[in-house]
Amino acid sequence: MAEWQLYPTRAVLHGHFSRELKPILTVASGDRITGHDIPDAAWNTIPRTGDGIEPVKIFPRQLPGDAGHCLMGPILIEGAEPGMTLEVRIEKVVPGEHGWTSAGGWEHRVHQRLGITKDEQMFYWKLDAEKKVGVDQFGDQVTLRPFLGVLGMPADVEGMQSTPPPRRTGGNLDCKELVAGAALFLPIEVPGGLFSFGDGHAAQGDGEACVTAIECPIKEATLSLHLHPAMMIGRPRARIDGAWITLGVNEDLDVVALDALEEMVALMGELHGIDPTRAVALASVAVDMRVTQIVNGVQGVHAVLRDDAIRFGT
């Protein structure tokens, strides 16, 4: 197993997915990658305020390739082929010292519904990773639970793929459960996988209601990449502390809920050898269906099956 260190230089940063992007690194299954000083989703361009907050290096976008989230990668995994599964083990996520949340001020359906399209308000957070506390300029406090909003690979289509909408191959899933200790499983569509990561969040609620979480640079994030040649999955799955989750993404929230449920029924069959009718009946009484996010054009739902939710019989 090799250890790789990535730093934020123009050579490793990009703002879109594409099967045509040249990989910055080639790794073997099991290798560990640590990203240092990962810029926030907006390339560190949002002005910061607050005493004692360390300045960050700003990375100007080079359009059109940098139109989306600031990502590190892509990383080619030796032996990765379409139909296989990539497991991303999230080992460490340490937020920087500051973050921001933007609400209102532009035409988004959430802002339109709430009548806040005219005036944007910025919330600036001072982050204490050791105490796991974030405090904004009004004195509001939240508990930090840092994770990477974007973990993914390109789909097998031509041209640039925007980063905001998540896909079957991952991307901007914005799932707050993907903290250190979790493992994300993604279907591979292109040779080599071409995995990228970024979009630091210090804290977020299910739904990501105002389009932004506590967006923040990430001081250090360590991931290990594991190839599963014989595992074939239809959509993203994850193993979190004490539970399995399945994730669906679609423009229609009704469809995406069924996608997440369908993947959970399939997973229950694989894990416990039960048929779909029994699985969906048990899911109805023991699986939680949660809205992952509603703000990225493509909606997200994740189904959660706790390990202690069902004591399976014969």
N, C-alpha and C positions, 0 to 999 in steps of 0.2 A: 504493500500500500504506500503510495507516494503522498507527500504533503505539498500543496501548492499555495502560494501567497499572491493575491491580486490587490493592486493599488489603483486609485482613480486617475488614470491617465487617458488621454484621448484614444489611445490604442485599444483600450479595453471597454470603453463606454459607447453605448448606442441607445437609440430611442425607438426601435421598432423590431418586430420579428420578421425573419425572412429565411427561407431555405437557401437563398443565395449568399447570405452573409458569410464572410470568411471567418472561421473559428480563430479565437485568440489563443486557444489552449487545447491540447489533446490529452485526455486522461484515460486511465484504465478503470474498469469497474472496481469500486471499493476505495478509490482515491478520495482524499479530503481536500477541500478548497476553502480557504479563508479569505474573505473580502474585507479590506480595511478602509475606513473612512469613506463608505459608500455614500455618494450624494443623495439628497432626498429626491422624490419623484420629479420635482421642478428644477432639477440640476443646481440646487442651492441658490437659485436666483431670487427667492422671496426675501425681502429685507427683514432683518432680525432686530429685536429690541430686548433690552434686559441687562441689568448689571451683572458683570462677572461671566457672561456667556462668551465662550470662545468663538472667534470668527471662523468662517468656513471658506474654502476655496470655491469660487464660482466657476462653473463650466458652461460657457456659452454654447447654445445649441447650434448645430450645423444642419440646417434644413435642406431637404425634407426628412433626412434619416433620423434626426433627433427630435421629431415632433412629439413623441410620447414620453413615457416614464424613463428616467435615467437608469439604465441597466448595465450590469457587468456581464460580459460574455461576447458571443456565444462560445460554449465549451463543447467540444466534440468528444463523445464517449466511444472508445474503441469497441468495435463489434456491434454497436447499436444499429438495429435495422427496423424498418416499419413492421408493426405487429408485436414487437417486444414491449416490455414495460420498464420504465425508469423509476427507481425508488430514490427519493431525495430525503436523506435523514438530516433533520435540522438539529444541529448540536449546540449552537450558541448564537444568540442575537443580543448584542449590547447596543442600546441607543446612544446617540450623542447627547449633548448637554442642552439642546434646545429643539423646539418643534413649533409647528403652526397649524391652525385650522382656519379655513376660510368658509364663510357662510353668506349666501345671498350675493346679489350684485350682477348676475348674468342669467340668461334664459335657459334654465334647466327646469324640467317638469316638477321637481320638488320645490324649487324656489317659486315657480309660477303658482303652484297650489297654495303655498303659504303667503303669497303676496310680498316676497322679498327680493324681487328681481332688480330693483333700482340701486340699492346700496349694499356694497360688500362690507362685511365686518371681519376683521382679522383677530384671531386669538393667538397670542404668543405664549408658549409654554416653556418654563424652565424645568428641565428633567433631571431627576436624581436617580440614576440607574441602581445605585446601591440601596437606597431606601425604597425604590420602586414607586416613586411619587412624582406626579407632574402638577405644576401650579401655573395658572395663567395670570394675566395682568390684573384680573379682578379678584384674585385670591381663590378662585375655584380650584379644587384639588381632585385628582383622579388617581387611581392605582394603575401603574404601568404594567403592561403585558405585551412586550415588544414582539413583533413578527415582521416578516417580509410579505408585502402585499402581492408581489409578482414573483412567481416561480413557474417557469414554463419553457415551452419549445414551440417552434413554428409549426403550423399546419402545412400539409402538402399541397400548397397552392402557389401560383406565381405571384411575384411582386412583393411589395412591402405590406406587412400586416400590422395594423394599428395596435398599440399596447393596451388602451383602456378596456376593450371588451375581452373577457376571458373566453377561452376555447376549450375544446375537448382535450387538447394537449396542455392545458394549464394556462399560465399567464397571470393576468390581473384577477386572481380568484378572490382576494381580499377576505380570506377566511381567518377570523381571529383565533381559531383553534390551532393554527400552524405555528405554535411557539416552540422554543427549544424543547427537545425531547420527542417531538412529533415526527412522523415519516409520511411523506406524500408520494403516492403512486400515480404515474402519468403514462398514458399510452403514447408510444413513439410513432410518428408518421413519416419522418424523413431520415435518411441514412446519417448516422452519427448523432442523432437527437438534436444537437445544437441548443443546449440548455443555457438560459440566461436568468439572472435574478436581480432584485432591487426593490425599490418602493418601501422604504422603512416606515413602519407605523409603531409609535410608542404605546398607543392604546386605541381601541376602536370598539364600538358596539356592533352587534349583529345588525346588518342593514346599511351601515355607513351613511346615515341619514342625510347629511348635508353635502355629500360628494367627497369630502375629505375626512380623514381620521386625524390623529395627531401625526402629521407628516414630519418626518425627521431624518437627518442623516443617521447612518448606522456606523458606530465606531468599529465594530467587529462582528462579522457573521461567519460561522463555520458550518459548512454543509459537506456531507459525503454522498457520493453518487454510486448507486448499485444497479447493475443491469440484471433483469430477469428475462432471459430469452424465452422461457416456456410459459410465462404468465401473459395472458391476453385479456385485457380489460376494455370495456367500452367507454368509460368515463373516469375522471379522477376519483381516487379513494385516498383515505388517510387513516393512519393508526395514531391515535392520540392517547393521553394518559387514561387508561381504563375504558377505552371505547374504540369502536370503528366508526368512521363516517364515510359517506358517499356524497359526491358533489355533482350537481347538475347545473348547466348554463344554457340559457335560451332567452330570446327576446320576450317570450310570453311566460309570465310567472306560473300560469297553470301548467304549461308544458314542462317547465323546468322542475316543478315539484314532482311530476310524474317521472321525469328522467332520474332524479335523485332516488325516488322510491324504487324504480325498476332496477337500478344498480344495487340498491340495498337488498332487494329480494334475491338478486343473483348472488350477491356476496354471502347471504345467509345460507343459500343452497350449497355454495362451495365450502363454507366453514362447517356446516352442521348436517349436510346431506338431506335436506328437506325440500319438498316440491314447492313451486311458486304459490299454490293456494294456501298451504300451511304457513309459508314464510310471510305472505301479506297479512294473514290473520294475526300472526304473532307481532308483526310490525305495527299493526293497528293498535295493539295494546301496550307495546313496549318501545317503539322507535319514535324519537322526537324529530319532527320536520321543522327546520329552522331556516329563516331567510338569511342568506349569507350577505348579500348586498343587493340594492335596488337602484343603483345610481350610475351604472357603467354602460347603459344602453342594453347590454345583455344582462339579464337578471341572474341571480345565483340563489340556490337552495341547497342546504346540506342536511342529510338524514343522519341521525346519531343513534347508534346502538351501544348502550353501556354493557360492559361485560357481565354485570350482575343483574341485568334487567330480566333475563329469561333463564330459568333452570330447565334445560332441555330434557325431555323424556326419551323414549325409544322411537 
